[in-house]
Amino acid sequence: MDYIAVGGFLGNQLYMMAAVLSHDLHRELQIQTRAPDRGTTEKRTPLWIFEELRSPGHRLIQRARRFTSPQRELTLTMCANESVKLGVLKYLEAVQEAG
């Protein structure tokens, strides 16, 4: 945490808690959407090889072309990349199953 969000203690505390929550949600989303990558041993306990937190954002948001508003509804228009499409659909299906 090299970044100080605001000058006050409570603001920085809130920023830190939001970062922790974001990290936990990202890990849980990966666990719910993927099968375990490996088995556990005494020295290697995690079942999954987790992506970096910036990876989904890079893959999903930074590849977007622009925001458009067809029929006056804001829409994120993305490139026609099949792997990006499958990744987005995988996450959406996991969220729908959990809800």
Jmol script that loads the backbone (N, CA, C; Angstrom):
load data "model"
ATOM      1  N   MET A   1       0.832  -1.168   0.000  1.00  0.00           N
ATOM      2  CA  MET A   1       0.000   0.000   0.000  1.00  0.00           C
ATOM      3  C   MET A   1       0.889   1.249   0.000  1.00  0.00           C
ATOM      4  N   ASP A   2       1.438   1.572  -1.131  1.00  0.00           N
ATOM      5  CA  ASP A   2       2.285   2.750  -1.268  1.00  0.00           C
ATOM      6  C   ASP A   2       1.487   4.036  -1.461  1.00  0.00           C
ATOM      7  N   TYR A   3       0.199   3.891  -1.661  1.00  0.00           N
ATOM      8  CA  TYR A   3      -0.634   5.038  -1.996  1.00  0.00           C
ATOM      9  C   TYR A   3      -1.435   5.462  -0.767  1.00  0.00           C
ATOM     10  N   ILE A   4      -1.443   6.727  -0.457  1.00  0.00           N
ATOM     11  CA  ILE A   4      -2.258   7.274   0.623  1.00  0.00           C
ATOM     12  C   ILE A   4      -3.430   7.981  -0.026  1.00  0.00           C
ATOM     13  N   ALA A   5      -4.619   7.464   0.202  1.00  0.00           N
ATOM     14  CA  ALA A   5      -5.794   7.959  -0.504  1.00  0.00           C
ATOM     15  C   ALA A   5      -6.182   9.372  -0.089  1.00  0.00           C
ATOM     16  N   VAL A   6      -6.260   9.609   1.200  1.00  0.00           N
ATOM     17  CA  VAL A   6      -6.657  10.926   1.705  1.00  0.00           C
ATOM     18  C   VAL A   6      -5.773  11.277   2.891  1.00  0.00           C
ATOM     19  N   GLY A   7      -5.892  12.499   3.377  1.00  0.00           N
ATOM     20  CA  GLY A   7      -5.041  12.939   4.472  1.00  0.00           C
ATOM     21  C   GLY A   7      -5.500  12.504   5.852  1.00  0.00           C
ATOM     22  N   GLY A   8      -6.749  12.039   5.983  1.00  0.00           N
ATOM     23  CA  GLY A   8      -7.275  11.695   7.304  1.00  0.00           C
ATOM     24  C   GLY A   8      -7.194  10.212   7.610  1.00  0.00           C
ATOM     25  N   PHE A   9      -7.185   9.899   8.900  1.00  0.00           N
ATOM     26  CA  PHE A   9      -7.072   8.508   9.331  1.00  0.00           C
ATOM     27  C   PHE A   9      -8.274   7.682   8.892  1.00  0.00           C
ATOM     28  N   LEU A  10      -9.483   8.194   9.097  1.00  0.00           N
ATOM     29  CA  LEU A  10     -10.673   7.419   8.741  1.00  0.00           C
ATOM     30  C   LEU A  10     -10.784   7.200   7.233  1.00  0.00           C
ATOM     31  N   GLY A  11     -10.423   8.203   6.442  1.00  0.00           N
ATOM     32  CA  GLY A  11     -10.443   8.029   4.990  1.00  0.00           C
ATOM     33  C   GLY A  11      -9.465   6.966   4.534  1.00  0.00           C
ATOM     34  N   ASN A  12      -8.256   6.974   5.101  1.00  0.00           N
ATOM     35  CA  ASN A  12      -7.267   5.964   4.745  1.00  0.00           C
ATOM     36  C   ASN A  12      -7.702   4.585   5.223  1.00  0.00           C
ATOM     37  N   GLN A  13      -8.341   4.515   6.387  1.00  0.00           N
ATOM     38  CA  GLN A  13      -8.835   3.245   6.903  1.00  0.00           C
ATOM     39  C   GLN A  13      -9.928   2.688   5.985  1.00  0.00           C
ATOM     40  N   LEU A  14     -10.807   3.551   5.529  1.00  0.00           N
ATOM     41  CA  LEU A  14     -11.863   3.133   4.607  1.00  0.00           C
ATOM     42  C   LEU A  14     -11.277   2.654   3.285  1.00  0.00           C
ATOM     43  N   TYR A  15     -10.278   3.364   2.780  1.00  0.00           N
ATOM     44  CA  TYR A  15      -9.609   2.962   1.538  1.00  0.00           C
ATOM     45  C   TYR A  15      -8.975   1.581   1.687  1.00  0.00           C
ATOM     46  N   MET A  16      -8.315   1.339   2.814  1.00  0.00           N
ATOM     47  CA  MET A  16      -7.670   0.049   3.059  1.00  0.00           C
ATOM     48  C   MET A  16      -8.695  -1.074   3.147  1.00  0.00           C
ATOM     49  N   MET A  17      -9.795  -0.838   3.831  1.00  0.00           N
ATOM     50  CA  MET A  17     -10.833  -1.862   3.948  1.00  0.00           C
ATOM     51  C   MET A  17     -11.459  -2.165   2.583  1.00  0.00           C
ATOM     52  N   ALA A  18     -11.625  -1.158   1.742  1.00  0.00           N
ATOM     53  CA  ALA A  18     -12.155  -1.376   0.397  1.00  0.00           C
ATOM     54  C   ALA A  18     -11.182  -2.208  -0.435  1.00  0.00           C
ATOM     55  N   ALA A  19      -9.880  -1.962  -0.280  1.00  0.00           N
ATOM     56  CA  ALA A  19      -8.877  -2.744  -1.006  1.00  0.00           C
ATOM     57  C   ALA A  19      -8.882  -4.196  -0.545  1.00  0.00           C
ATOM     58  N   VAL A  20      -9.014  -4.414   0.760  1.00  0.00           N
ATOM     59  CA  VAL A  20      -9.057  -5.783   1.297  1.00  0.00           C
ATOM     60  C   VAL A  20     -10.307  -6.499   0.793  1.00  0.00           C
ATOM     61  N   LEU A  21     -11.445  -5.830   0.822  1.00  0.00           N
ATOM     62  CA  LEU A  21     -12.684  -6.428   0.346  1.00  0.00           C
ATOM     63  C   LEU A  21     -12.602  -6.754  -1.138  1.00  0.00           C
ATOM     64  N   SER A  22     -12.030  -5.854  -1.918  1.00  0.00           N
ATOM     65  CA  SER A  22     -11.857  -6.090  -3.345  1.00  0.00           C
ATOM     66  C   SER A  22     -10.981  -7.319  -3.600  1.00  0.00           C
ATOM     67  N   HIS A  23      -9.902  -7.439  -2.852  1.00  0.00           N
ATOM     68  CA  HIS A  23      -9.010  -8.587  -2.992  1.00  0.00           C
ATOM     69  C   HIS A  23      -9.742  -9.883  -2.661  1.00  0.00           C
ATOM     70  N   ASP A  24     -10.479  -9.889  -1.552  1.00  0.00           N
ATOM     71  CA  ASP A  24     -11.196 -11.092  -1.140  1.00  0.00           C
ATOM     72  C   ASP A  24     -12.271 -11.488  -2.143  1.00  0.00           C
ATOM     73  N   LEU A  25     -13.009 -10.512  -2.655  1.00  0.00           N
ATOM     74  CA  LEU A  25     -14.039 -10.815  -3.648  1.00  0.00           C
ATOM     75  C   LEU A  25     -13.435 -11.362  -4.936  1.00  0.00           C
ATOM     76  N   HIS A  26     -12.293 -10.807  -5.331  1.00  0.00           N
ATOM     77  CA  HIS A  26     -11.622 -11.284  -6.537  1.00  0.00           C
ATOM     78  C   HIS A  26     -11.187 -12.733  -6.382  1.00  0.00           C
ATOM     79  N   ARG A  27     -10.607 -13.073  -5.241  1.00  0.00           N
ATOM     80  CA  ARG A  27     -10.193 -14.455  -5.000  1.00  0.00           C
ATOM     81  C   ARG A  27     -11.397 -15.400  -4.971  1.00  0.00           C
ATOM     82  N   GLU A  28     -12.449 -14.995  -4.308  1.00  0.00           N
ATOM     83  CA  GLU A  28     -13.644 -15.836  -4.223  1.00  0.00           C
ATOM     84  C   GLU A  28     -14.258 -16.056  -5.602  1.00  0.00           C
ATOM     85  N   LEU A  29     -14.269 -15.030  -6.429  1.00  0.00           N
ATOM     86  CA  LEU A  29     -14.788 -15.162  -7.786  1.00  0.00           C
ATOM     87  C   LEU A  29     -13.962 -16.172  -8.575  1.00  0.00           C
ATOM     88  N   GLN A  30     -12.655 -16.153  -8.428  1.00  0.00           N
ATOM     89  CA  GLN A  30     -11.809 -17.129  -9.121  1.00  0.00           C
ATOM     90  C   GLN A  30     -12.075 -18.543  -8.604  1.00  0.00           C
ATOM     91  N   ILE A  31     -12.259 -18.693  -7.308  1.00  0.00           N
ATOM     92  CA  ILE A  31     -12.525 -20.016  -6.731  1.00  0.00           C
ATOM     93  C   ILE A  31     -13.855 -20.561  -7.239  1.00  0.00           C
ATOM     94  N   GLN A  32     -14.874 -19.701  -7.327  1.00  0.00           N
ATOM     95  CA  GLN A  32     -16.198 -20.143  -7.742  1.00  0.00           C
ATOM     96  C   GLN A  32     -16.288 -20.447  -9.235  1.00  0.00           C
ATOM     97  N   THR A  33     -15.428 -19.846 -10.049  1.00  0.00           N
ATOM     98  CA  THR A  33     -15.542 -20.006 -11.500  1.00  0.00           C
ATOM     99  C   THR A  33     -14.554 -20.990 -12.103  1.00  0.00           C
ATOM    100  N   ARG A  34     -13.608 -21.498 -11.306  1.00  0.00           N
ATOM    101  CA  ARG A  34     -12.606 -22.406 -11.866  1.00  0.00           C
ATOM    102  C   ARG A  34     -12.475 -23.658 -11.019  1.00  0.00           C
ATOM    103  N   ALA A  35     -12.114 -24.739 -11.673  1.00  0.00           N
ATOM    104  CA  ALA A  35     -11.801 -25.968 -10.956  1.00  0.00           C
ATOM    105  C   ALA A  35     -10.408 -25.818 -10.331  1.00  0.00           C
ATOM    106  N   PRO A  36     -10.132 -26.542  -9.253  1.00  0.00           N
ATOM    107  CA  PRO A  36      -8.792 -26.461  -8.653  1.00  0.00           C
ATOM    108  C   PRO A  36      -7.703 -26.807  -9.668  1.00  0.00           C
ATOM    109  N   ASP A  37      -6.612 -26.063  -9.616  1.00  0.00           N
ATOM    110  CA  ASP A  37      -5.508 -26.264 -10.548  1.00  0.00           C
ATOM    111  C   ASP A  37      -4.586 -27.409 -10.127  1.00  0.00           C
ATOM    112  N   ARG A  38      -4.563 -27.714  -8.841  1.00  0.00           N
ATOM    113  CA  ARG A  38      -3.647 -28.738  -8.352  1.00  0.00           C
ATOM    114  C   ARG A  38      -4.156 -29.275  -7.019  1.00  0.00           C
ATOM    115  N   GLY A  39      -3.535 -30.350  -6.589  1.00  0.00           N
ATOM    116  CA  GLY A  39      -3.875 -30.933  -5.297  1.00  0.00           C
ATOM    117  C   GLY A  39      -3.064 -30.282  -4.190  1.00  0.00           C
ATOM    118  N   THR A  40      -3.435 -30.561  -2.968  1.00  0.00           N
ATOM    119  CA  THR A  40      -2.702 -29.986  -1.849  1.00  0.00           C
ATOM    120  C   THR A  40      -1.663 -30.967  -1.325  1.00  0.00           C
ATOM    121  N   THR A  41      -0.626 -30.424  -0.776  1.00  0.00           N
ATOM    122  CA  THR A  41       0.382 -31.200  -0.068  1.00  0.00           C
ATOM    123  C   THR A  41       0.671 -30.470   1.230  1.00  0.00           C
ATOM    124  N   GLU A  42       1.511 -31.021   2.053  1.00  0.00           N
ATOM    125  CA  GLU A  42       1.837 -30.375   3.316  1.00  0.00           C
ATOM    126  C   GLU A  42       2.550 -29.045   3.111  1.00  0.00           C
ATOM    127  N   LYS A  43       3.340 -28.943   2.058  1.00  0.00           N
ATOM    128  CA  LYS A  43       4.101 -27.714   1.815  1.00  0.00           C
ATOM    129  C   LYS A  43       3.414 -26.752   0.851  1.00  0.00           C
ATOM    130  N   ARG A  44       2.442 -27.235   0.088  1.00  0.00           N
ATOM    131  CA  ARG A  44       1.749 -26.368  -0.873  1.00  0.00           C
ATOM    132  C   ARG A  44       0.246 -26.529  -0.664  1.00  0.00           C
ATOM    133  N   THR A  45      -0.349 -25.609   0.060  1.00  0.00           N
ATOM    134  CA  THR A  45      -1.755 -25.748   0.408  1.00  0.00           C
ATOM    135  C   THR A  45      -2.755 -25.178  -0.589  1.00  0.00           C
ATOM    136  N   PRO A  46      -2.477 -24.116  -1.356  1.00  0.00           N
ATOM    137  CA  PRO A  46      -3.535 -23.578  -2.218  1.00  0.00           C
ATOM    138  C   PRO A  46      -3.872 -24.503  -3.380  1.00  0.00           C
ATOM    139  N   LEU A  47      -5.153 -24.641  -3.632  1.00  0.00           N
ATOM    140  CA  LEU A  47      -5.618 -25.471  -4.745  1.00  0.00           C
ATOM    141  C   LEU A  47      -5.604 -24.710  -6.066  1.00  0.00           C
ATOM    142  N   TRP A  48      -5.668 -23.401  -5.999  1.00  0.00           N
ATOM    143  CA  TRP A  48      -5.759 -22.588  -7.202  1.00  0.00           C
ATOM    144  C   TRP A  48      -4.491 -21.771  -7.411  1.00  0.00           C
ATOM    145  N   ILE A  49      -4.196 -21.520  -8.673  1.00  0.00           N
ATOM    146  CA  ILE A  49      -3.156 -20.558  -9.038  1.00  0.00           C
ATOM    147  C   ILE A  49      -3.915 -19.291  -9.405  1.00  0.00           C
ATOM    148  N   PHE A  50      -3.855 -18.307  -8.526  1.00  0.00           N
ATOM    149  CA  PHE A  50      -4.670 -17.107  -8.693  1.00  0.00           C
ATOM    150  C   PHE A  50      -4.034 -16.129  -9.672  1.00  0.00           C
ATOM    151  N   GLU A  51      -4.924 -15.433 -10.426  1.00  0.00           N
ATOM    152  CA  GLU A  51      -4.489 -14.349 -11.295  1.00  0.00           C
ATOM    153  C   GLU A  51      -4.195 -13.130 -10.427  1.00  0.00           C
ATOM    154  N   GLU A  52      -3.407 -12.212 -10.966  1.00  0.00           N
ATOM    155  CA  GLU A  52      -3.200 -10.946 -10.282  1.00  0.00           C
ATOM    156  C   GLU A  52      -4.501 -10.158 -10.300  1.00  0.00           C
ATOM    157  N   LEU A  53      -4.674  -9.309  -9.329  1.00  0.00           N
ATOM    158  CA  LEU A  53      -5.906  -8.549  -9.224  1.00  0.00           C
ATOM    159  C   LEU A  53      -6.113  -7.644 -10.434  1.00  0.00           C
ATOM    160  N   ARG A  54      -5.054  -7.152 -11.014  1.00  0.00           N
ATOM    161  CA  ARG A  54      -5.216  -6.248 -12.164  1.00  0.00           C
ATOM    162  C   ARG A  54      -5.573  -6.998 -13.437  1.00  0.00           C
ATOM    163  N   SER A  55      -5.398  -8.303 -13.503  1.00  0.00           N
ATOM    164  CA  SER A  55      -5.644  -9.066 -14.730  1.00  0.00           C
ATOM    165  C   SER A  55      -7.087  -9.005 -15.214  1.00  0.00           C
ATOM    166  N   PRO A  56      -8.109  -9.292 -14.359  1.00  0.00           N
ATOM    167  CA  PRO A  56      -9.483  -9.215 -14.872  1.00  0.00           C
ATOM    168  C   PRO A  56      -9.857  -7.810 -15.323  1.00  0.00           C
ATOM    169  N   GLY A  57      -9.427  -6.796 -14.588  1.00  0.00           N
ATOM    170  CA  GLY A  57      -9.727  -5.430 -14.995  1.00  0.00           C
ATOM    171  C   GLY A  57      -9.090  -5.098 -16.322  1.00  0.00           C
ATOM    172  N   HIS A  58      -7.863  -5.540 -16.502  1.00  0.00           N
ATOM    173  CA  HIS A  58      -7.186  -5.298 -17.778  1.00  0.00           C
ATOM    174  C   HIS A  58      -7.913  -6.017 -18.901  1.00  0.00           C
ATOM    175  N   ARG A  59      -8.281  -7.260 -18.652  1.00  0.00           N
ATOM    176  CA  ARG A  59      -8.919  -8.060 -19.688  1.00  0.00           C
ATOM    177  C   ARG A  59     -10.329  -7.565 -20.009  1.00  0.00           C
ATOM    178  N   LEU A  60     -11.059  -7.114 -18.997  1.00  0.00           N
ATOM    179  CA  LEU A  60     -12.461  -6.786 -19.231  1.00  0.00           C
ATOM    180  C   LEU A  60     -12.692  -5.310 -19.515  1.00  0.00           C
ATOM    181  N   ILE A  61     -12.030  -4.427 -18.813  1.00  0.00           N
ATOM    182  CA  ILE A  61     -12.335  -3.009 -18.930  1.00  0.00           C
ATOM    183  C   ILE A  61     -11.414  -2.304 -19.921  1.00  0.00           C
ATOM    184  N   GLN A  62     -10.109  -2.545 -19.839  1.00  0.00           N
ATOM    185  CA  GLN A  62      -9.187  -1.816 -20.695  1.00  0.00           C
ATOM    186  C   GLN A  62      -9.282  -2.224 -22.153  1.00  0.00           C
ATOM    187  N   ARG A  63      -9.872  -3.362 -22.428  1.00  0.00           N
ATOM    188  CA  ARG A  63     -10.066  -3.747 -23.825  1.00  0.00           C
ATOM    189  C   ARG A  63     -11.336  -3.156 -24.409  1.00  0.00           C
ATOM    190  N   ALA A  64     -12.118  -2.520 -23.579  1.00  0.00           N
ATOM    191  CA  ALA A  64     -13.355  -1.908 -24.063  1.00  0.00           C
ATOM    192  C   ALA A  64     -13.007  -0.770 -25.011  1.00  0.00           C
ATOM    193  N   ARG A  65     -13.820  -0.597 -25.984  1.00  0.00           N
ATOM    194  CA  ARG A  65     -13.592   0.461 -26.954  1.00  0.00           C
ATOM    195  C   ARG A  65     -14.119   1.794 -26.431  1.00  0.00           C
ATOM    196  N   ARG A  66     -15.387   1.819 -26.020  1.00  0.00           N
ATOM    197  CA  ARG A  66     -15.979   3.068 -25.554  1.00  0.00           C
ATOM    198  C   ARG A  66     -17.340   2.780 -24.914  1.00  0.00           C
ATOM    199  N   PHE A  67     -17.819   3.794 -24.214  1.00  0.00           N
ATOM    200  CA  PHE A  67     -19.182   3.753 -23.721  1.00  0.00           C
ATOM    201  C   PHE A  67     -20.082   4.317 -24.800  1.00  0.00           C
ATOM    202  N   THR A  68     -21.163   3.626 -25.100  1.00  0.00           N
ATOM    203  CA  THR A  68     -22.139   4.099 -26.073  1.00  0.00           C
ATOM    204  C   THR A  68     -23.496   4.151 -25.390  1.00  0.00           C
ATOM    205  N   SER A  69     -24.450   4.768 -26.041  1.00  0.00           N
ATOM    206  CA  SER A  69     -25.795   4.828 -25.459  1.00  0.00           C
ATOM    207  C   SER A  69     -26.860   4.540 -26.518  1.00  0.00           C
ATOM    208  N   PRO A  70     -26.936   3.299 -26.992  1.00  0.00           N
ATOM    209  CA  PRO A  70     -28.023   2.956 -27.908  1.00  0.00           C
ATOM    210  C   PRO A  70     -29.344   2.926 -27.138  1.00  0.00           C
ATOM    211  N   GLN A  71     -30.408   3.412 -27.712  1.00  0.00           N
ATOM    212  CA  GLN A  71     -31.722   3.512 -27.070  1.00  0.00           C
ATOM    213  C   GLN A  71     -31.622   4.210 -25.705  1.00  0.00           C
ATOM    214  N   ARG A  72     -30.689   5.155 -25.576  1.00  0.00           N
ATOM    215  CA  ARG A  72     -30.498   5.968 -24.376  1.00  0.00           C
ATOM    216  C   ARG A  72     -30.169   5.141 -23.132  1.00  0.00           C
ATOM    217  N   GLU A  73     -29.515   4.021 -23.310  1.00  0.00           N
ATOM    218  CA  GLU A  73     -29.056   3.205 -22.181  1.00  0.00           C
ATOM    219  C   GLU A  73     -27.549   3.029 -22.306  1.00  0.00           C
ATOM    220  N   LEU A  74     -26.809   3.410 -21.260  1.00  0.00           N
ATOM    221  CA  LEU A  74     -25.357   3.371 -21.297  1.00  0.00           C
ATOM    222  C   LEU A  74     -24.865   1.923 -21.429  1.00  0.00           C
ATOM    223  N   THR A  75     -24.005   1.676 -22.404  1.00  0.00           N
ATOM    224  CA  THR A  75     -23.517   0.332 -22.706  1.00  0.00           C
ATOM    225  C   THR A  75     -22.013   0.381 -22.896  1.00  0.00           C
ATOM    226  N   LEU A  76     -21.316  -0.598 -22.337  1.00  0.00           N
ATOM    227  CA  LEU A  76     -19.882  -0.732 -22.535  1.00  0.00           C
ATOM    228  C   LEU A  76     -19.665  -1.554 -23.794  1.00  0.00           C
ATOM    229  N   THR A  77     -19.137  -0.940 -24.840  1.00  0.00           N
ATOM    230  CA  THR A  77     -18.925  -1.599 -26.121  1.00  0.00           C
ATOM    231  C   THR A  77     -17.505  -2.153 -26.133  1.00  0.00           C
ATOM    232  N   MET A  78     -17.371  -3.462 -26.382  1.00  0.00           N
ATOM    233  CA  MET A  78     -16.078  -4.126 -26.317  1.00  0.00           C
ATOM    234  C   MET A  78     -15.676  -4.631 -27.697  1.00  0.00           C
ATOM    235  N   CYS A  79     -14.398  -4.959 -27.832  1.00  0.00           N
ATOM    236  CA  CYS A  79     -13.900  -5.494 -29.085  1.00  0.00           C
ATOM    237  C   CYS A  79     -14.482  -6.890 -29.310  1.00  0.00           C
ATOM    238  N   ALA A  80     -14.501  -7.313 -30.543  1.00  0.00           N
ATOM    239  CA  ALA A  80     -15.068  -8.611 -30.896  1.00  0.00           C
ATOM    240  C   ALA A  80     -14.018  -9.696 -30.720  1.00  0.00           C
ATOM    241  N   ASN A  81     -13.629  -9.958 -29.486  1.00  0.00           N
ATOM    242  CA  ASN A  81     -12.618 -10.956 -29.174  1.00  0.00           C
ATOM    243  C   ASN A  81     -13.301 -12.114 -28.456  1.00  0.00           C
ATOM    244  N   GLU A  82     -13.230 -13.297 -29.022  1.00  0.00           N
ATOM    245  CA  GLU A  82     -13.950 -14.455 -28.480  1.00  0.00           C
ATOM    246  C   GLU A  82     -13.475 -14.839 -27.079  1.00  0.00           C
ATOM    247  N   SER A  83     -12.187 -14.740 -26.799  1.00  0.00           N
ATOM    248  CA  SER A  83     -11.691 -15.120 -25.474  1.00  0.00           C
ATOM    249  C   SER A  83     -12.175 -14.145 -24.404  1.00  0.00           C
ATOM    250  N   VAL A  84     -12.258 -12.862 -24.733  1.00  0.00           N
ATOM    251  CA  VAL A  84     -12.792 -11.874 -23.795  1.00  0.00           C
ATOM    252  C   VAL A  84     -14.270 -12.150 -23.547  1.00  0.00           C
ATOM    253  N   LYS A  85     -14.990 -12.448 -24.604  1.00  0.00           N
ATOM    254  CA  LYS A  85     -16.412 -12.749 -24.480  1.00  0.00           C
ATOM    255  C   LYS A  85     -16.636 -13.953 -23.570  1.00  0.00           C
ATOM    256  N   LEU A  86     -15.879 -15.015 -23.768  1.00  0.00           N
ATOM    257  CA  LEU A  86     -16.032 -16.209 -22.935  1.00  0.00           C
ATOM    258  C   LEU A  86     -15.685 -15.926 -21.482  1.00  0.00           C
ATOM    259  N   GLY A  87     -14.659 -15.098 -21.249  1.00  0.00           N
ATOM    260  CA  GLY A  87     -14.294 -14.745 -19.880  1.00  0.00           C
ATOM    261  C   GLY A  87     -15.394 -13.971 -19.177  1.00  0.00           C
ATOM    262  N   VAL A  88     -15.986 -13.006 -19.867  1.00  0.00           N
ATOM    263  CA  VAL A  88     -17.068 -12.212 -19.288  1.00  0.00           C
ATOM    264  C   VAL A  88     -18.270 -13.100 -19.003  1.00  0.00           C
ATOM    265  N   LEU A  89     -18.619 -13.966 -19.936  1.00  0.00           N
ATOM    266  CA  LEU A  89     -19.766 -14.854 -19.739  1.00  0.00           C
ATOM    267  C   LEU A  89     -19.538 -15.827 -18.589  1.00  0.00           C
ATOM    268  N   LYS A  90     -18.314 -16.296 -18.427  1.00  0.00           N
ATOM    269  CA  LYS A  90     -18.009 -17.202 -17.324  1.00  0.00           C
ATOM    270  C   LYS A  90     -18.241 -16.527 -15.984  1.00  0.00           C
ATOM    271  N   TYR A  91     -17.772 -15.288 -15.841  1.00  0.00           N
ATOM    272  CA  TYR A  91     -17.975 -14.544 -14.596  1.00  0.00           C
ATOM    273  C   TYR A  91     -19.452 -14.239 -14.363  1.00  0.00           C
ATOM    274  N   LEU A  92     -20.180 -13.865 -15.420  1.00  0.00           N
ATOM    275  CA  LEU A  92     -21.600 -13.564 -15.262  1.00  0.00           C
ATOM    276  C   LEU A  92     -22.397 -14.794 -14.850  1.00  0.00           C
ATOM    277  N   GLU A  93     -22.082 -15.954 -15.423  1.00  0.00           N
ATOM    278  CA  GLU A  93     -22.764 -17.192 -15.042  1.00  0.00           C
ATOM    279  C   GLU A  93     -22.499 -17.545 -13.582  1.00  0.00           C
ATOM    280  N   ALA A  94     -21.280 -17.354 -13.122  1.00  0.00           N
ATOM    281  CA  ALA A  94     -20.954 -17.653 -11.725  1.00  0.00           C
ATOM    282  C   ALA A  94     -21.714 -16.731 -10.782  1.00  0.00           C
ATOM    283  N   VAL A  95     -21.863 -15.465 -11.157  1.00  0.00           N
ATOM    284  CA  VAL A  95     -22.604 -14.524 -10.319  1.00  0.00           C
ATOM    285  C   VAL A  95     -24.085 -14.896 -10.287  1.00  0.00           C
ATOM    286  N   GLN A  96     -24.633 -15.309 -11.422  1.00  0.00           N
ATOM    287  CA  GLN A  96     -26.045 -15.700 -11.468  1.00  0.00           C
ATOM    288  C   GLN A  96     -26.297 -16.965 -10.643  1.00  0.00           C
ATOM    289  N   GLU A  97     -25.378 -17.929 -10.689  1.00  0.00           N
ATOM    290  CA  GLU A  97     -25.535 -19.150  -9.908  1.00  0.00           C
ATOM    291  C   GLU A  97     -25.459 -18.866  -8.415  1.00  0.00           C
ATOM    292  N   ALA A  98     -24.609 -17.930  -8.027  1.00  0.00           N
ATOM    293  CA  ALA A  98     -24.446 -17.599  -6.612  1.00  0.00           C
ATOM    294  C   ALA A  98     -25.663 -16.831  -6.080  1.00  0.00           C
ATOM    295  N   GLY A  99     -26.316 -16.061  -6.941  1.00  0.00           N
ATOM    296  CA  GLY A  99     -27.430 -15.207  -6.523  1.00  0.00           C
ATOM    297  C   GLY A  99     -28.690 -15.946  -6.478  1.00  0.00           C
TER     298      GLY A  99
END
end "model"
wireframe off; spacefill off
backbone 0.3
color backbone group
